[in-house]
Amino acid sequence: MVSPSCVQPILQEIVISTEPKFLSQT
């Protein structure tokens, strides 16, 4: 399993990269 400390930054980057797309879609 991957350690949460390694996964969190990746998840944050995904959220940061997808949030503007959701905002512009609405």
C-alpha positions, 0 to 999 in steps of 0.5 A: 500500500502507498503511504497516506503522506505520499498520496495526499499531495497527489490527491491535492494536485488532482483536486486543484487541477479538476476544480477549475473545470467544475467551476467553468462547467457550471 
